[in-house]
């Protein structure tokens, strides 16, 4: 359970198999007063959910907008009115919504078995090369294996004055592809997060709102970051790979626009070894969806 000392009554948990994952504080994190950084241990693949709870000790004067990012990529955002903020059970988010064939679907958040966090990789690369990583690679690795929750204050939730015009394409999606498949529209959305196969869901209402403090990351009144690593066997076998292979595998698997193109036989065999029992995932045209109202602890 992640908490921020200066914001009592607010907690965030990562739930897997119906129970919160074990968390450990990051003693080296340079957190500001409205941020908390914890480590979570992931022992197996599978879906996970994010549970946000506002208790009586939380001083509530406005509603909130919650944004969730996986590996630095925005995958979900939702709005909660002030009157619903402290609902029993909290507010749970379990996936990413997209529109496929004219119908809304949701893809569950999924822990990838191929997460190599920067704290593990960067020292290995530095030791082998005795050089600093280029900025692009360092930034990519620093975001791999992270779950970020940003919470902003909002007010005046309302219906849009005019309904948005219909898009020509029937498919609207979030831009996230587990195996780094580039959406057909080649949007600028990042494609780094891991999600499951889409399942059909009901549509939800979209609202407009006014921001109280601003919409930038620095305007969030609370930021929770969870760093995780897979404890799959291949993590212990990383010494058999060169630094270039590590970077290539991480970059490709975690959503590089080239996907698996360009990986050599050794790299492909390494991926195959750890994914032979997984169902094949197919990329879907995807694009970010509008904010929707969030209420209660139902799955989103």
Backbone bond lengths (Angstrom), bond angles and torsions (degrees), N, CA, C in turn:
res aa  C-N    CA-C-N  psi(-1)  N-CA   C-N-CA  omega(-1)  CA-C   N-CA-C  phi
1 X - - - 1.457 - - 1.522 109.29 -
2 X 1.322 115.75 121.63 1.461 120.34 -179.97 1.520 110.04 -94.26
3 X 1.319 115.82 133.70 1.463 121.49 178.37 1.522 108.52 -135.03
4 X 1.322 115.25 158.23 1.459 122.06 174.87 1.520 107.06 -118.03
5 X 1.313 116.25 122.03 1.465 121.37 -173.27 1.522 112.45 -55.21
6 X 1.316 116.67 -38.15 1.464 120.17 -177.01 1.527 113.35 -81.72
7 X 1.353 117.12 -2.91 1.464 120.68 -179.96 1.526 108.60 -128.55
8 X 1.327 118.40 74.86 1.466 120.83 -178.61 1.523 111.92 -65.74
9 X 1.330 115.03 149.25 1.457 120.43 176.59 1.511 114.84 88.19
10 X 1.331 117.90 3.66 1.464 122.26 178.94 1.524 109.07 -120.77
11 X 1.329 117.01 125.12 1.464 121.23 179.02 1.522 110.02 -133.33
12 X 1.336 115.91 150.78 1.460 122.23 175.93 1.524 107.76 -132.82
13 X 1.333 116.51 133.34 1.460 121.79 179.53 1.521 109.82 -129.82
14 X 1.328 115.89 150.04 1.458 121.94 170.44 1.524 106.61 -103.95
15 X 1.335 116.26 120.78 1.458 122.44 -173.48 1.522 110.24 -106.94
16 X 1.330 117.21 132.03 1.460 122.31 174.02 1.524 108.20 -139.25
17 X 1.320 116.75 135.65 1.466 121.79 -178.04 1.525 111.73 55.32
18 X 1.321 116.56 35.01 1.453 121.59 175.22 1.509 115.85 80.49
19 X 1.326 118.14 2.88 1.469 120.77 -177.60 1.526 110.25 -135.88
20 X 1.343 117.30 148.48 1.468 119.99 177.61 1.526 110.82 -63.99
21 X 1.312 117.01 141.14 1.459 121.00 176.21 1.524 110.09 -73.73
22 X 1.315 115.56 150.14 1.463 120.10 176.38 1.526 109.12 -63.25
23 X 1.325 115.29 137.13 1.459 120.76 -178.17 1.523 110.85 -124.21
24 X 1.321 114.34 149.84 1.456 121.37 177.77 1.523 107.86 -136.15
25 X 1.302 116.65 133.55 1.461 120.17 -178.86 1.521 110.10 -68.99
26 X 1.308 115.70 148.65 1.459 122.14 178.45 1.522 108.40 -94.59
27 X 1.324 115.95 99.75 1.463 120.59 -176.19 1.524 112.17 -65.35
28 X 1.336 116.64 -23.51 1.462 120.24 -177.28 1.527 113.03 -92.88
29 X 1.328 116.26 -3.97 1.465 118.97 -177.66 1.522 110.69 -68.94
30 X 1.312 115.18 136.19 1.466 120.76 178.85 1.529 108.60 -94.92
31 X 1.331 115.56 64.76 1.458 120.99 -175.27 1.523 111.25 -78.24
32 X 1.330 115.26 143.33 1.459 119.96 172.10 1.526 108.03 -87.64
33 X 1.333 118.52 171.92 1.475 121.08 -173.25 1.519 115.34 -57.89
34 X 1.326 118.66 -21.47 1.463 119.39 -179.14 1.526 112.42 -109.16
35 X 1.337 116.11 26.14 1.457 120.42 -179.82 1.519 110.44 -134.81
36 X 1.334 115.98 145.65 1.466 122.37 175.11 1.519 108.59 -133.09
37 X 1.340 116.84 135.91 1.461 122.33 178.62 1.521 109.28 -125.01
38 X 1.321 116.66 122.92 1.457 122.50 179.60 1.523 110.21 -127.86
39 X 1.339 115.39 157.57 1.455 121.17 170.88 1.519 108.83 -100.22
40 X 1.328 116.84 143.80 1.459 121.23 173.39 1.521 108.12 -125.16
41 X 1.320 116.18 145.36 1.459 121.33 179.75 1.520 109.62 -98.25
42 X 1.314 115.95 130.97 1.457 121.91 179.55 1.519 107.67 -117.33
43 X 1.332 116.33 111.04 1.459 120.74 -175.27 1.520 113.07 -93.05
44 X 1.311 117.68 -14.01 1.457 119.74 -178.11 1.518 109.86 -156.16
45 X 1.328 114.60 166.41 1.450 119.38 176.20 1.525 109.42 -72.91
46 X 1.312 116.05 172.73 1.454 119.82 177.27 1.510 111.53 135.11
47 X 1.319 114.83 174.75 1.456 120.75 -177.85 1.520 111.31 -79.66
48 X 1.324 115.26 160.61 1.460 120.03 174.15 1.515 109.17 -145.38
49 X 1.325 115.88 162.70 1.456 123.02 179.59 1.520 109.07 -131.19
50 X 1.309 115.95 160.05 1.462 121.61 177.31 1.522 108.08 -117.93
51 X 1.323 116.22 122.28 1.461 122.34 -177.02 1.524 109.96 -111.18
52 X 1.321 116.11 122.30 1.464 122.67 178.12 1.517 108.25 -113.77
53 X 1.338 116.60 128.90 1.461 120.91 -178.09 1.526 110.85 -129.09
54 X 1.321 114.71 135.21 1.465 122.66 175.42 1.530 107.37 -113.22
55 X 1.312 116.95 116.41 1.462 121.52 -177.22 1.526 110.35 -99.91
56 X 1.326 115.61 178.44 1.462 121.09 -175.85 1.523 112.30 -59.33
57 X 1.323 117.37 -29.87 1.460 120.01 -179.15 1.517 113.93 -71.66
58 X 1.326 116.91 -10.96 1.462 120.36 -179.11 1.527 109.70 -81.19
59 X 1.324 115.97 127.50 1.465 121.13 179.19 1.526 108.28 -82.80
60 X 1.326 116.12 106.42 1.460 121.33 -174.99 1.519 110.88 -108.66
61 X 1.316 116.40 121.79 1.466 121.41 175.98 1.526 111.75 -125.41
62 X 1.336 116.27 -10.85 1.462 120.83 179.97 1.526 109.68 -141.31
63 X 1.324 115.38 165.65 1.446 120.23 170.05 1.524 109.56 -75.88
64 X 1.332 117.31 179.79 1.463 119.71 -177.67 1.524 111.39 -135.19
65 X 1.308 114.28 154.65 1.459 122.81 168.96 1.519 107.02 -115.35
66 X 1.321 116.25 125.77 1.462 121.75 -179.49 1.524 108.95 -109.12
67 X 1.318 116.29 126.75 1.463 121.52 176.00 1.518 108.86 -117.01
68 X 1.322 116.16 132.63 1.464 121.69 179.96 1.523 109.02 -115.03
69 X 1.326 115.26 132.69 1.462 121.24 177.55 1.518 109.79 -123.51
70 X 1.312 116.03 138.02 1.457 122.25 172.81 1.520 107.77 -114.15
71 X 1.308 116.22 124.67 1.465 121.66 -178.75 1.524 111.54 55.36
72 X 1.326 116.75 34.26 1.448 121.18 178.80 1.513 114.89 84.57
73 X 1.342 117.35 -2.15 1.455 122.11 -178.69 1.521 110.81 -101.17
74 X 1.332 117.24 128.06 1.460 120.19 175.51 1.520 109.39 -67.17
75 X 1.332 116.97 124.92 1.458 121.17 -179.98 1.520 112.79 -122.86
76 X 1.326 117.73 -15.03 1.462 119.31 -176.84 1.519 109.89 -157.89
77 X 1.339 115.93 144.60 1.460 120.74 171.28 1.516 107.86 -148.04
78 X 1.324 116.50 144.91 1.459 120.92 -176.54 1.517 109.75 -150.31
79 X 1.318 115.56 157.84 1.458 122.75 -178.40 1.517 109.98 -117.35
80 X 1.329 116.67 142.17 1.460 121.83 176.20 1.518 109.08 -132.37
81 X 1.324 116.21 127.01 1.463 121.05 178.82 1.520 110.45 -69.45
82 X 1.323 115.68 156.18 1.462 121.36 177.95 1.524 111.01 -57.13
83 X 1.322 117.38 -40.45 1.464 121.24 -176.95 1.522 113.13 -66.64
84 X 1.337 117.74 -19.85 1.463 121.45 -178.01 1.525 112.72 -107.17
85 X 1.320 116.56 2.39 1.458 120.59 -171.33 1.525 112.76 -59.97
86 X 1.340 116.61 -43.35 1.463 120.57 -173.34 1.525 112.79 -100.68
87 X 1.315 116.95 29.30 1.459 120.51 178.49 1.523 110.22 -60.49
88 X 1.335 114.90 142.19 1.463 120.51 179.38 1.527 109.55 -60.22
89 X 1.299 115.64 137.71 1.456 120.01 -179.90 1.508 114.34 93.69
90 X 1.329 116.94 -17.18 1.452 119.58 177.08 1.518 113.18 77.62
91 X 1.312 115.55 -161.94 1.462 122.74 -174.77 1.527 108.30 -128.37
92 X 1.317 115.51 120.97 1.462 120.83 -172.61 1.526 110.75 -115.04
93 X 1.318 115.85 135.68 1.462 122.30 175.31 1.519 108.19 -122.30
94 X 1.325 116.87 130.79 1.461 119.62 -173.76 1.519 114.07 -125.29
95 X 1.330 118.39 -2.19 1.453 117.10 -178.08 1.508 114.21 -172.36
96 X 1.319 114.08 -171.66 1.456 124.11 -175.96 1.520 108.64 -115.96
97 X 1.325 116.49 133.22 1.456 120.18 -177.71 1.529 111.12 -95.43
98 X 1.333 115.56 147.07 1.458 121.77 177.72 1.521 108.46 -151.98
99 X 1.310 116.51 163.36 1.459 121.74 -179.85 1.518 108.94 -113.59
100 X 1.330 116.23 120.59 1.455 122.03 -176.14 1.521 108.19 -128.77
101 X 1.310 116.94 124.17 1.449 120.29 -179.21 1.512 113.07 60.88
102 X 1.333 116.72 30.15 1.451 120.95 179.44 1.509 114.49 82.26
103 X 1.325 118.70 0.54 1.465 122.21 -179.29 1.527 110.14 -120.36
104 X 1.331 115.71 144.52 1.461 120.56 -179.51 1.521 110.96 -75.91
105 X 1.309 115.59 139.75 1.464 122.87 178.64 1.528 108.96 -132.22
106 X 1.314 115.79 163.62 1.460 120.79 174.26 1.517 109.35 -132.81
107 X 1.325 115.77 134.53 1.464 122.37 176.27 1.522 108.15 -107.50
108 X 1.321 116.91 123.19 1.461 121.08 -178.00 1.524 111.49 -64.19
109 X 1.339 115.66 147.55 1.453 120.16 168.50 1.526 107.67 -65.38
110 X 1.327 116.75 134.44 1.461 121.00 -177.04 1.522 109.97 -132.64
111 X 1.336 116.31 132.87 1.456 120.27 173.06 1.518 108.62 -74.15
112 X 1.306 116.25 126.61 1.450 121.12 177.89 1.521 109.91 -81.07
113 X 1.344 117.95 141.75 1.465 120.33 176.47 1.519 111.84 -78.74
114 X 1.328 116.38 -2.87 1.455 118.94 -174.65 1.512 111.79 -116.58
115 X 1.315 116.35 41.16 1.459 120.96 179.15 1.522 109.36 -89.39
116 X 1.321 116.29 120.20 1.460 121.72 174.24 1.513 106.41 -121.93
117 X 1.310 116.93 102.79 1.450 120.86 -172.68 1.523 110.84 -75.26
118 X 1.329 115.89 154.93 1.460 120.41 -175.16 1.519 112.27 -58.23
119 X 1.323 117.37 -32.79 1.462 119.40 -179.80 1.524 111.21 -63.75
120 X 1.343 117.30 -22.27 1.455 120.99 178.13 1.522 110.90 -92.14
121 X 1.335 116.52 -42.40 1.456 120.07 -172.89 1.521 113.39 -79.56
122 X 1.313 116.56 -47.28 1.462 119.66 -173.03 1.524 112.90 -55.58
123 X 1.344 120.24 -46.09 1.466 118.81 177.51 1.519 112.42 -60.23
124 X 1.348 117.85 -36.96 1.460 120.84 179.70 1.524 109.99 -63.85
125 X 1.323 116.16 -46.71 1.456 120.03 -179.15 1.521 111.31 -63.41
126 X 1.317 116.57 -42.03 1.459 120.43 -178.86 1.526 111.13 -64.74
127 X 1.344 116.54 -40.04 1.457 120.35 -178.77 1.523 110.78 -65.96
128 X 1.340 116.26 -37.84 1.457 119.10 -175.60 1.527 112.28 -78.81
129 X 1.315 116.42 -35.75 1.461 120.16 -174.80 1.511 113.54 -100.16
130 X 1.334 115.50 -19.37 1.460 120.88 -175.28 1.529 110.55 53.05
131 X 1.339 115.41 41.87 1.456 120.32 179.65 1.522 108.46 -148.02
132 X 1.295 115.14 165.05 1.454 119.73 177.27 1.527 110.07 -85.01
133 X 1.340 115.81 147.53 1.454 120.22 177.04 1.525 109.91 -72.11
134 X 1.333 116.36 150.61 1.458 118.16 173.59 1.521 108.73 -65.86
135 X 1.328 117.07 157.12 1.460 121.64 -171.66 1.523 112.40 -62.26
136 X 1.336 117.02 -39.70 1.465 120.19 -178.75 1.521 110.50 -62.28
137 X 1.335 116.41 -46.42 1.459 120.23 179.79 1.515 111.16 -65.33
138 X 1.323 116.72 -43.27 1.463 120.21 -179.87 1.521 111.08 -61.79
139 X 1.331 117.23 -42.05 1.461 120.49 179.33 1.517 111.00 -64.54
140 X 1.333 116.23 -41.96 1.462 120.29 -179.38 1.526 110.65 -62.79
141 X 1.322 116.15 -45.45 1.459 119.62 -178.62 1.521 111.75 -68.62
142 X 1.328 117.26 -33.99 1.459 120.03 -178.07 1.524 111.59 -66.90
143 X 1.333 117.19 -23.91 1.463 120.65 -179.12 1.521 112.85 -95.55
144 X 1.330 117.73 -15.23 1.459 120.02 -179.50 1.523 110.14 -66.14
145 X 1.321 115.82 136.99 1.453 119.67 178.02 1.507 113.99 73.77
146 X 1.326 118.53 33.36 1.460 120.77 178.48 1.522 110.52 -126.27
147 X 1.319 115.22 143.68 1.462 123.24 172.40 1.519 105.94 -118.60
148 X 1.314 117.33 123.25 1.460 121.46 -177.95 1.518 110.13 -120.68
149 X 1.334 116.10 133.33 1.462 122.26 178.01 1.526 107.98 -121.57
150 X 1.322 116.82 116.76 1.464 122.02 177.36 1.523 108.83 -109.97
151 X 1.334 116.90 133.69 1.457 121.57 -178.18 1.526 109.07 -122.97
152 X 1.331 116.05 120.03 1.463 123.21 178.33 1.525 110.15 -110.96
153 X 1.310 116.23 152.95 1.462 121.13 175.06 1.534 109.39 -86.75
154 X 1.342 115.81 138.59 1.461 120.49 -179.86 1.525 110.29 -135.30
155 X 1.320 115.65 166.00 1.464 121.26 176.30 1.529 108.87 -149.80
156 X 1.323 115.02 168.78 1.466 121.61 174.07 1.524 112.73 55.70
157 X 1.334 117.26 50.94 1.462 119.96 172.39 1.523 108.97 -65.52
158 X 1.330 116.03 136.37 1.460 118.93 -175.01 1.523 110.49 -158.44
159 X 1.335 113.87 162.16 1.450 120.03 174.13 1.532 109.45 -69.93
160 X 1.324 117.83 146.60 1.470 119.62 173.60 1.527 109.70 -61.84
161 X 1.324 117.15 144.33 1.471 120.63 -179.96 1.517 111.85 -64.35
162 X 1.301 116.18 -36.50 1.463 120.14 178.70 1.514 108.46 -133.47
163 X 1.300 116.03 140.33 1.455 120.12 179.39 1.520 109.61 -66.92
164 X 1.304 116.01 138.87 1.462 120.24 179.39 1.522 109.80 -64.25
165 X 1.314 116.53 144.23 1.458 120.15 178.76 1.517 109.77 -67.17
166 X 1.312 115.22 149.00 1.454 120.30 -177.71 1.525 110.27 -71.12
167 X 1.312 114.76 138.84 1.461 118.52 175.66 1.519 108.47 -80.08
168 X 1.313 116.43 152.27 1.451 119.76 -177.15 1.519 111.38 -65.89
169 X 1.317 116.25 -43.48 1.457 119.35 -179.72 1.516 110.01 -77.54
170 X 1.321 116.20 143.62 1.458 120.09 -179.05 1.514 111.52 -82.26
171 X 1.322 117.00 -17.09 1.456 120.38 -176.67 1.526 110.57 -95.65
172 X 1.334 116.32 123.44 1.459 122.87 175.41 1.512 106.69 -125.93
173 X 1.317 117.06 123.04 1.448 117.91 -174.61 1.510 111.39 -142.06
174 X 1.349 115.99 176.57 1.455 121.66 -166.74 1.513 115.31 -92.63
175 X 1.324 119.10 -4.30 1.450 120.23 176.16 1.509 115.06 82.73
176 X 1.330 117.73 7.98 1.457 120.67 -178.67 1.519 109.30 -105.35
177 X 1.312 117.71 128.53 1.452 121.38 178.30 1.517 109.03 -131.57
178 X 1.319 117.12 127.53 1.457 120.39 -172.42 1.524 112.28 -60.44
179 X 1.327 116.75 -36.80 1.450 119.03 -177.80 1.524 112.50 -104.32
180 X 1.321 115.88 22.96 1.451 119.96 174.21 1.511 114.42 71.53
181 X 1.337 118.03 32.74 1.458 120.50 179.31 1.520 109.72 -78.53
182 X 1.310 117.54 125.64 1.460 121.12 -179.55 1.517 109.95 -73.12
183 X 1.350 118.83 125.48 1.464 120.43 176.85 1.522 110.62 -57.91
184 X 1.323 116.48 152.92 1.457 121.04 -175.84 1.520 112.01 -60.70
185 X 1.348 116.52 -31.83 1.459 118.87 -178.78 1.524 112.80 -82.07
186 X 1.342 117.33 -1.93 1.460 122.44 178.40 1.522 111.52 50.90
187 X 1.303 115.82 46.24 1.462 119.71 -179.42 1.515 109.73 -68.14
188 X 1.339 114.96 164.76 1.457 120.07 -177.43 1.512 112.21 -82.76
189 X 1.353 117.36 1.13 1.456 119.57 179.89 1.520 110.34 -63.15
190 X 1.321 115.70 141.65 1.461 119.50 176.52 1.517 109.08 -69.08
191 X 1.325 116.18 158.30 1.457 120.11 -176.07 1.522 109.09 -135.46
192 X 1.322 116.76 63.14 1.458 120.19 -171.84 1.519 114.53 -114.00
193 X 1.325 119.41 -18.27 1.451 120.29 -169.01 1.515 112.11 -87.08
194 X 1.319 116.06 156.94 1.450 121.72 179.69 1.516 110.47 -99.84
195 X 1.316 115.96 126.34 1.454 121.04 178.08 1.517 108.77 -137.18
196 X 1.329 115.61 161.27 1.447 120.56 -179.18 1.518 112.29 -88.97
197 X 1.336 115.44 -175.15 1.458 120.90 178.54 1.524 109.93 -67.01
198 X 1.337 118.64 139.75 1.467 120.72 -177.34 1.516 113.11 -68.97
199 X 1.332 116.31 137.46 1.458 123.58 175.94 1.522 108.24 -119.30
200 X 1.329 116.22 141.51 1.460 120.07 -175.89 1.522 111.25 -65.48
201 X 1.347 116.70 137.32 1.460 123.52 -179.84 1.523 109.54 -136.79
202 X 1.339 115.47 164.48 1.456 120.32 175.53 1.527 110.49 -71.24
203 X 1.319 115.45 152.26 1.459 119.45 175.20 1.520 109.12 -73.55
204 X 1.343 116.53 160.09 1.461 121.15 179.43 1.522 110.18 -130.70
205 X 1.314 115.45 157.66 1.455 121.02 -177.93 1.535 110.73 -74.46
206 X 1.315 115.12 143.37 1.459 121.30 175.57 1.521 109.56 -108.75
207 X 1.327 116.39 143.96 1.458 121.52 -176.50 1.521 111.00 -130.14
208 X 1.320 114.67 159.32 1.454 121.53 166.58 1.530 107.82 -98.89
209 X 1.326 116.29 162.66 1.463 120.55 179.61 1.519 108.93 -158.28
210 X 1.319 115.56 166.77 1.460 121.94 174.07 1.523 108.58 -110.87
211 X 1.314 116.29 137.35 1.460 120.74 178.17 1.526 109.80 -83.12
212 X 1.320 116.98 139.69 1.464 121.42 180.00 1.527 111.03 -83.09
213 X 1.312 117.40 -46.55 1.466 121.53 -174.10 1.523 113.80 -109.49
214 X 1.316 117.76 -12.12 1.454 121.77 -174.99 1.516 110.24 125.27
215 X 1.325 117.26 164.81 1.457 121.78 -174.70 1.523 113.78 -106.10
216 X 1.318 117.84 -2.42 1.461 120.38 -179.65 1.528 110.53 -74.49
217 X 1.332 116.18 161.93 1.467 120.20 179.67 1.521 111.34 -55.92
218 X 1.321 116.57 -41.24 1.459 120.59 -178.25 1.511 113.94 -68.81
219 X 1.337 117.10 -11.70 1.462 120.84 179.50 1.523 112.61 -88.91
220 X 1.320 117.92 -8.51 1.466 120.91 178.70 1.524 109.46 -63.77
221 X 1.332 117.36 138.35 1.466 118.64 179.64 1.522 111.42 -85.15
222 X 1.334 117.32 -11.62 1.466 120.96 176.67 1.523 109.26 -151.01
223 X 1.333 116.19 134.52 1.462 122.19 178.08 1.524 108.28 -131.76
224 X 1.327 116.33 123.78 1.463 121.54 177.85 1.523 108.21 -116.55
225 X 1.324 115.88 130.93 1.459 120.15 179.00 1.521 109.64 -126.99
226 X 1.325 114.54 129.49 1.461 120.87 177.61 1.522 108.18 -116.14
227 X 1.322 116.41 127.30 1.454 121.45 176.78 1.523 107.59 -106.30
228 X 1.319 115.74 132.13 1.463 117.80 -178.50 1.514 110.20 -134.62
229 X 1.300 113.81 157.38 1.456 119.72 174.34 1.520 108.07 -136.46
230 X 1.324 115.41 145.35 1.452 119.62 175.00 1.515 108.64 -77.15
231 X 1.329 116.16 139.11 1.457 120.49 176.70 1.520 110.54 -98.96
232 X 1.342 116.50 24.51 1.457 121.16 178.89 1.521 109.70 -64.52
233 X 1.350 117.90 153.55 1.464 121.34 -175.22 1.517 114.48 -54.93
234 X 1.350 118.09 -32.73 1.461 118.23 -174.60 1.515 112.60 -63.78
235 X 1.339 117.53 -21.33 1.460 119.37 179.46 1.520 110.05 -63.03
236 X 1.318 115.66 -33.41 1.458 119.82 -179.16 1.524 112.28 -80.31
237 X 1.339 116.25 -7.73 1.453 119.34 -177.69 1.524 112.40 -107.04
238 X 1.337 116.55 17.01 1.455 119.24 -174.26 1.512 113.17 -65.91
239 X 1.349 118.28 -19.72 1.459 120.06 -176.85 1.521 112.13 -66.06
240 X 1.363 117.75 -17.41 1.456 119.85 -179.10 1.524 111.98 -79.37
241 X 1.332 117.19 -7.65 1.455 121.33 -177.76 1.525 110.81 -107.13
242 X 1.312 115.63 146.74 1.460 119.70 175.86 1.515 109.13 -77.70
243 X 1.331 116.39 166.08 1.461 119.44 -179.40 1.525 110.65 -63.19
244 X 1.352 117.03 -37.66 1.461 119.23 179.01 1.521 110.73 -63.85
245 X 1.344 116.37 -37.52 1.462 119.80 179.41 1.520 111.12 -68.41
246 X 1.329 116.33 -39.00 1.463 119.29 177.44 1.523 110.65 -60.55
247 X 1.323 116.05 -47.83 1.460 119.79 -179.60 1.523 110.47 -62.72
248 X 1.328 117.03 -42.80 1.463 120.47 -178.87 1.521 111.38 -62.91
249 X 1.327 116.29 -43.92 1.461 119.84 -178.28 1.517 110.82 -66.80
250 X 1.321 115.86 -46.84 1.465 118.83 179.72 1.520 110.11 -62.46
251 X 1.317 116.65 -47.92 1.454 120.01 -178.49 1.506 112.55 -60.82
252 X 1.326 117.44 -41.82 1.452 120.52 -178.22 1.514 112.03 -74.39
253 X 1.310 116.67 -47.53 1.464 119.17 -176.17 1.510 111.59 -68.08
254 X 1.323 117.71 -37.14 1.460 119.89 -175.75 1.520 112.52 -82.88
255 X 1.322 119.31 10.11 1.448 119.27 169.30 1.517 116.72 119.67
256 X 1.327 118.40 17.91 1.454 119.14 176.99 1.524 109.68 -61.23
257 X 1.313 116.58 145.19 1.469 119.14 -172.64 1.521 112.53 -63.21
258 X 1.316 118.83 -20.27 1.464 120.55 179.62 1.517 112.42 -83.16
259 X 1.331 116.86 -4.79 1.458 118.89 -179.28 1.511 110.97 61.25
260 X 1.340 117.79 -130.92 1.461 121.70 -179.27 1.528 112.09 -94.00
261 X 1.308 116.60 1.26 1.455 120.20 -179.39 1.522 110.48 -62.31
262 X 1.313 116.36 129.51 1.453 120.48 176.69 1.517 114.57 99.87
263 X 1.346 117.71 -10.85 1.462 119.45 178.21 1.525 109.33 -73.07
264 X 1.337 116.06 141.59 1.451 118.66 178.99 1.527 110.76 -83.67
265 X 1.332 116.01 178.84 1.462 120.45 -174.40 1.526 111.87 -60.96
266 X 1.318 116.89 -40.06 1.458 120.58 -178.86 1.522 111.13 -63.11
267 X 1.314 115.73 -41.60 1.462 120.47 179.83 1.523 110.92 -67.94
268 X 1.324 116.60 -42.91 1.457 120.17 179.82 1.525 111.27 -64.79
269 X 1.322 117.15 -39.95 1.463 120.38 177.82 1.519 110.84 -64.68
270 X 1.333 116.22 -36.55 1.457 120.04 177.80 1.516 110.70 -63.02
271 X 1.325 116.70 -43.05 1.461 120.20 176.92 1.520 111.03 -65.18
272 X 1.331 116.62 -44.14 1.459 120.78 -178.19 1.515 111.37 -60.45
273 X 1.315 117.34 -39.40 1.457 121.84 -178.41 1.514 111.96 -57.84
274 X 1.318 116.60 -35.51 1.458 120.44 -174.98 1.520 113.38 -100.42
275 X 1.318 117.27 1.29 1.464 119.33 -177.95 1.523 113.06 -131.56
276 X 1.313 118.82 8.88 1.456 120.83 -174.85 1.523 112.18 -64.41
277 X 1.332 116.62 -24.98 1.457 119.22 -178.65 1.523 113.22 -98.01
278 X 1.304 115.95 3.15 1.466 119.39 -178.92 1.520 110.36 -89.46
279 X 1.302 116.33 144.44 1.465 120.58 173.67 1.514 108.30 -66.15
280 X 1.313 115.80 140.97 1.463 118.87 178.99 1.515 109.70 -68.17
281 X 1.327 114.24 137.40 1.460 120.67 178.70 1.531 108.49 -103.27
282 X 1.306 116.28 138.49 1.456 120.03 178.56 1.510 109.92 -112.79
283 X 1.307 115.18 136.53 1.462 119.71 179.16 1.519 110.78 -68.89
284 X 1.317 115.94 150.15 1.463 122.52 179.23 1.518 108.55 -129.63
285 X 1.309 117.79 143.25 1.467 119.52 175.01 1.507 108.14 -59.02
286 X 1.323 116.63 128.56 1.454 119.00 -173.98 1.516 113.11 -140.21
287 X 1.325 115.53 153.36 1.462 122.66 -178.01 1.509 108.52 -157.63
288 X 1.329 119.15 148.30 1.460 121.83 -174.35 1.520 111.01 -60.49
289 X 1.349 116.14 144.31 1.452 121.02 179.20 1.517 110.13 -105.19
290 X 1.343 116.32 164.27 1.454 121.63 -176.49 1.511 111.51 -70.95
291 X 1.326 115.58 160.64 1.449 120.79 173.50 1.511 109.43 -63.57
292 X 1.330 116.20 142.11 1.455 121.12 178.34 1.503 108.56 -128.72
293 X 1.325 116.09 157.06 1.450 119.49 -178.91 1.512 109.66 -74.98
294 X 1.321 115.14 142.62 1.453 121.90 -178.70 1.514 108.09 -117.60
295 X 1.312 117.46 134.42 1.458 119.40 179.40 1.498 111.08 -150.51
296 X 1.330 116.74 134.53 1.458 121.10 177.71 1.504 112.11 73.17
297 X 1.356 115.14 -170.30 1.457 120.78 -175.37 1.510 112.17 -103.25
298 X 1.339 117.32 15.82 1.444 118.58 178.89 1.514 109.70 -66.69
299 X 1.337 116.19 154.65 1.451 120.33 177.15 1.517 109.02 -65.49
300 X 1.351 114.28 141.72 1.463 119.52 -179.70 1.502 109.99 -103.29
